[in-house]
Structures are given as structure tokens and as C-alpha cells.
Amino acid sequence: MGIIPTRVAIVAHYAPSVALFRGALIRALVQRGVQVWVLAPDFTPATRDQVAMLGGQPADYFLNRTGANPFHDIRSVISLRSCLRHCQPQAVLAYGIKPVVYGMLAAQSLNIPRRIALITGLSYAFTHPAGVKGASIHLAARLLYRVALQASHTVLFQNTDDLYEFTETSIVSPQKALVVGGTGVDLEEFAAHPPTLEPITFTLAARLLREKGIVEFAQAAQRLKQHYPNARFLLLGGLDTNPGALREHEVRQWADAGILEWHGHVPDVRPYFAQTSVYVLPSYREGVPRSTQEAMAMARPVITTDAPGCRETVIDGVNGFLVPPRDVDALVRAMERFIVQPELIVGMGQASRRLAEERFDVHKINQRLLQVIGMTRTASTESKVSLRSVPCQESVPPTGLETGAAVDAEGRFVLQGSAIDCSGQTHTQQASALKTTAQSRDAVRVVLIAHYAPSILNFRGALIRALVRNGADVFALAPDYTHELKDAVWQLGAYPVDYPMHRTGMNPLTDLRTFFALRRLLHQLQPDIVFPYSIKPVIYGLLAAGGQAQKVALIEGAGYTFTVTPSSPRECLLHLIVPCLYRRALRRAHAVFFLNPDDLREFCTRALVNPDRAILIGGIGVDLIEFAPEPPVLEPITFTLAARLLREKGSGGVCPSRPTHQPTLPQHPFSPTGRDGHQSRRAARTRSAPVGRGRHLGMARACARCAPLLRPDQRLCAALILS
């Protein structure tokens, strides 16, 4: 296994796929002096010439791609074994279900030193398990995969969903499994191109298989054509012999009705993508679709499904939209949004290009494949950058941490002492401090994880603006985004991203869904800094974050679990579980910010956080220009409480006080106001006498007690502002 191979065999399931999907890899191997054999069925003179021009040597073997005849499959194994014996490779890379199964078995029988399987997607056998035939194919595919992959040394996956499915069902050992990402595209060959905005044009490029979502695309096009007759819908792709393939008359029917334009198989998609406004792929499951990568490289927004492989290409709301598989209604809504809001096309297209540059550069992906094949030596493990030892940025202004920070002899920023106090920091200084914690690169990527989408604007807006001004790319993750909130976050310069979370529930299955959703998103985003706040985002965000990211948690308050004496089994369970989860999650944090010294002291005393990582930053802060001084209202005297309607906020006495005192003081109304009462928080404050804000004020009860003492010409207003 330690010898660098000089002969490599690539085993494919379809000759035309070789130049398209593996051309760059073949060139890279040939440039390193490797003799490359390309084994595939059904070579034509044209496909042979393509392989020869890449520097490879084509060789035919027998394979019936879509059949289930066991005699044909035995013949395939024998044919592959004969070809491999002739080539005598030192490494075999097989992709496609039958080449992987039969190629690994044939290579093992010949004792080939390196046997590598590439799982490019789970296709028909895993997407159509319905019925007796489908279930039989599904079971047979699993069994054959399990047997064949035992013969492999390494199994490569293009997405984490496929890897999890194979490892959790014991098809492959986790020690063999690696994720390499998509096939990749040549970013110079597929250069960014201005999108077509008139007419709005949607394009789908795929083999004409039902699992590619072709039927859903046609149905969505038919609906949209009724309301937007100028919109265009392009379908690129040829007929196939797969069991899930569409028949020619079905596709002709759509084209003849003027629903879509079918161009059949096209050798070069770039002229068609140049006419495209939005790329659509409503597939049921993929490895990582090559056509989507090509569209992203050409700066096209993408609508695809929230399905394995497809979701790897889209950050929902950033470079496109994710819709459920087989959901035509959701697909229509997503497509219609681009028609109604064409200004989204350019911005999301640019985000697609950036994502393609980061994830789908074919040269970066081939470097990983070359390492697995054994052509390059793995670089020495880079030292992980931590918050306690980070290279200084000369361009970063003072962070306000001077009382607890120093620069060591190598010019590295080091935090000193325990419980550092930076409560005097502005939002700009906090942003700079966050930026300092990341590795030095052109654009620091910061992910904020919130529990409630409106809180991003109310409490993190200034921080986001400061981070963006410092050159960071900011992604704001929150549940329950509305279109208005997403637009507002965009205006701040950040990318809004949805994730599922039930803020107050205790269902462990729902919380597991939240954890895995965050894990998937963070794997996609690959942030430099993860910054969660509030209890569930802190716990699940820190546990889901990878080892490379700097993890900075913000404890905004101890919350319900710490302030209420348990009086029910549910509350007792919360008091036991939450500190344990906090303790486990905060171990992974590089820094934990607190808003007040009492919470910091309690967390340190209960050993929930390491004191060396605890940092006091003071309150959230307010914009002193936005909240400018206003003369207090002295007549009538008005008291205001602004808080969510929680008992621990001390608001419990307001409602009982109203029926008690309203009959005797009709001229002193109790008028709760807030978002539901169409009254802004700032407007209510301008009518109020200055009152301290914080927990445990007991203000509502105090107001109720003061009501009988007021003169008839005075007014009592308990203004409860929903936040």
C-alpha cells in the first residue's frame, strides 16, 4: 500500500461518462507519469478518441447496465477479471453500482494492491424500493454492496447522507469510508456568465429518468405557463434504458403542447446555461449532481430538493431554494419567486459561483482522489488554530481585551487569566474580536446560530453589520424565517439560512433532527467561527460544529431551568438534563461569553464551563443614536415593562390586577401593548417614566399595589411589550 502506483485502472459503467466526469482526473494521472487504463462497456470510435486524447488507454468489457440476469452479471465479472489481468494495474478505481461490485470482486481475486470504490449516488435501487420487484432489487443491491465493499481498501462517497446510510446499515466499515465531495468542474471552462433575465428561463439537464424529477419539472412548468406565458422551460437530456426511464412519447407530449422545450442529449450544456436564468433539478437522490455544479460555476441560482446529494449544492435562501422531493406545489412556489422577484437571480447566482469555487473546483477534488490512489503524500497535519493562540491581524483594531490579553514572542494573540472582562466593547470591537479568532484568510466565515429569527434583527443586527464591515461572510441560522425577515437579514449583509428547531419542546426525536440539521449545515458552510446563542443553539450548535471551526458561545441568561424551582416531574427532569448538556457542549467551546457576572459565577461554580474560557462582555448593547434621549412623560405617570410574557420576567401580577382595580379606577386603564397591539417598543418607552430593565423586577405586582394610591387625575399603564 505504500508504493506509488504507476498503472491505474478506472472502471466505468458508461463509456460517454468517462471524458465528462473523469477527464480531469485522467489528465492529472497521466501528467504524473501514470499509465491509465479506462475500462468501460460500449465504447464507440468517438469515445475511444476522447479517452486517447486525455492520455488514457480505452479497453472494452462486457456489462449490461440495467439488466438483472445473473448469467450476464457472472459474465461481467469474468470479463472484468480478464481485462484487469491484461492491464496489471497497481490501483483500481471503480464507480457506478455494477463496476463497484464486480470490479472490487475481480480486483480482489487478482490481489491488486489498491482497490478503491467511488459511490457516486444510490440511484434506482435505493430510490424505487416500492413493490416486490423494487424491494428485491433494493435487498440485492445492499447484499452485493456489502460483499463487494469488504474487498475494497477505501470507499469514497460524494455526500455524507450516503456515507451514513452505508455505515449505519453495516454495508461498509466506517474505517474505510471517506467523503470527497462532488465530481467537480473546471472553473475556467465553466466561467461565470451574466444570466438571462428576459424572459425568465428555467433549465433542467439530466438523463430522462423519473427519479431525476422530470415529471415534477414538467408539471410545474405547465402550471406556471398558465400565469406566466413568457417564461421558458428547457429540458436537456437523452432517453435511457434504465427501468425508471421515461418513454419518448411522454416527453414529446410536453414539447408538442408548448410546456417545455426538449433539446435531447447535448454534447455541451454551456450555450444552454448561458440562456438560463435559474437551474432546476428536482431529483429524488443524487451523489452530487454534476449538472448542478456546472450551473453553479456559470453563476446560476439553483432550485433542487432537500434530498441526499442535492442538498449539498444549495444553502437554502443563499444561492437558491430547497424543496421537498416529489412536491410539485413547493417547486412551483420556488420557481414563481424568481419570476416575481427577478432581482434575486443575480445575487444568488453570484453566491452559487462562490460556492462552486469553494467546493467544486475539479482540481481540488482530484487532489483528494490522487491522495487516496497514492499519488501524493498527505501533508503533515496542520496545527489547529485555537482561540487561545491565534495569529494577530495587523488590520484588526484594538479589541478591548487588553486587560486579559497578550502577544507572545511569535506574534500570536493569547488570552490570559480567567473570566476576562470585555464588557466595555462596542459591537465593532466584538466583531473584531470574533474575527481575530479565525484563521487568516481573505474572508472569515462566521455562522450565527439563533433560536428565534426576529432576535437576529433585534439583538444581533449591529454585530452583523460590524462583522460585514470587517470583511467577514456572515451566515445567520435560525428557525421559522419569513420572507420579510430573510430580506431584512440580506439588507444587513448576511445570508439567512433556515434550520428546524422547536424552541420549547422536549421531544428527543425533534431535538435529534435539530442536531443533524445543524451538523449538515455546518458541514456545508465550513465556517471559521461558530457563534450560537440561547440554550438549544448553544448546546446543539457546539456539539454539531466540526473540529476546525472556532466555537464561541454566548450565554444570554440562565433561563427557565435555572430560575424556576422544580415542582413537577418535567421541571425536575429539565434541571437534571440541561446542566449536563451545557457541561458537555461548553467543553467544545473555545470561549464562552456572559452578559452578567452572576451567570458567569454560577456556570463556573457548577463546573459547567472552564473558568479560563469564561469572558464577561456585559449587556447586548443599544444604538445610542437610534435610542436617543426623550423627555419623560410626567402626566399621567406611566410605568412600562418590556419582556416576553414569561412568569420569570415578573409579569405575573398584571392580569390579576386588572379585574381587581379596574372597577375602582376606571380612569386608570391597564393597557398591555406590544407587537400584537400594533405598538412599537420604542414608542411605548417614549410615553414611559424611566424604569430599570431586567429579570425579577416584579414590576407588574408593584404596579398593582400602587394603583389604589394614585390620584384620580393620574394614570397607570402596564405596557407589556412582546419581544
PyMOL commands that set and color helices and strands:
alter all, ss='L'
color gray80, all
select helices_A, chain A and resi 15-31+45-54+70-87+97-109+123-127+131-150+160-168+174-176+210-212+214-227+248-256+270-274+290-297+311-313+328-340+343-359+362-373+402-404+427-436+453-469+483-492+508-525+535-544+560-563+569-586+597-605+611-613+647-649+654-661+681-686+699-709
alter helices_A, ss='H'
color red, helices_A
select strands_A, chain A and resi 7-11+35-40+57-60+91-95+114-119+154-157+177-179+201-205+232-236+261-262+278-281+302-305+320-323+390-391+405-407+412-415+420-421+445-449+473-478+495-498+529-532+550-555+591-594+614-616+639-642+718-721
alter strands_A, ss='S'
color yellow, strands_A
deselect
rebuild
show_as cartoon
